[in-house]
Amino acid sequence: MKDLVFEQIIRIRDSGKTNMFDKNMVQRLAYEQGFYELVIYLEEHTKEYIHFIMYGTEE
């Protein structure tokens, strides 16, 4: 995971606007905020994203 994607995940999380397991809402919020790298990452690396949210580490 790129540092930029990590930072974008943290910014979405810190906003408190969604449950981070709601991938579709995370993706929508990312799109609205211009976090296009995260939008693409969620499409291509769902398994890795969920692992990161659950354990705080990369797979």
C-alpha positions in Angstrom: 0.0 0.0 0.0 1.4 3.4 -1.0 1.8 6.0 1.7 -0.7 8.2 -0.1 -3.4 5.5 0.0 -2.6 4.9 3.7 -3.0 8.7 4.4 -6.3 8.8 2.5 -7.7 5.9 4.5 -6.7 7.6 7.7 -8.3 10.8 6.7 -11.6 9.0 5.8 -11.5 7.2 9.1 -10.8 10.3 11.1 -13.7 12.1 9.5 -16.1 9.7 11.3 -18.5 9.8 8.5 -18.7 6.0 7.9 -18.0 2.6 9.2 -14.7 1.7 7.6 -16.1 -1.8 6.7 -18.7 -0.1 4.4 -16.3 -0.2 1.5 -18.9 1.4 -0.9 -19.3 4.4 1.4 -15.6 4.7 1.9 -15.2 4.7 -1.8 -17.9 7.3 -2.3 -16.4 9.6 0.4 -12.9 9.1 -1.2 -14.3 10.1 -4.6 -16.1 13.1 -3.2 -12.8 14.3 -1.6 -10.7 13.6 -4.7 -8.9 10.6 -3.2 -8.9 8.8 -6.6 -5.9 6.6 -5.6 -8.0 5.2 -2.8 -11.0 4.7 -5.1 -8.9 2.6 -7.4 -7.2 0.8 -4.5 -10.5 -0.3 -3.1 -11.6 -1.7 -6.4 -8.4 -3.6 -7.0 -7.3 -4.6 -3.5 -10.5 -5.2 -1.4 -9.0 -8.2 0.4 -5.9 -6.2 1.4 -8.0 -3.2 2.5 -10.2 -5.3 4.8 -7.1 -6.9 6.3 -5.7 -3.5 7.0 -8.9 -2.3 8.6 -9.1 -5.4 10.8 -5.5 -5.8 11.9 -3.8 -2.4 11.2 -1.1 -4.1 9.1 -0.6 -5.0 5.5 -1.1 -8.5 4.5 
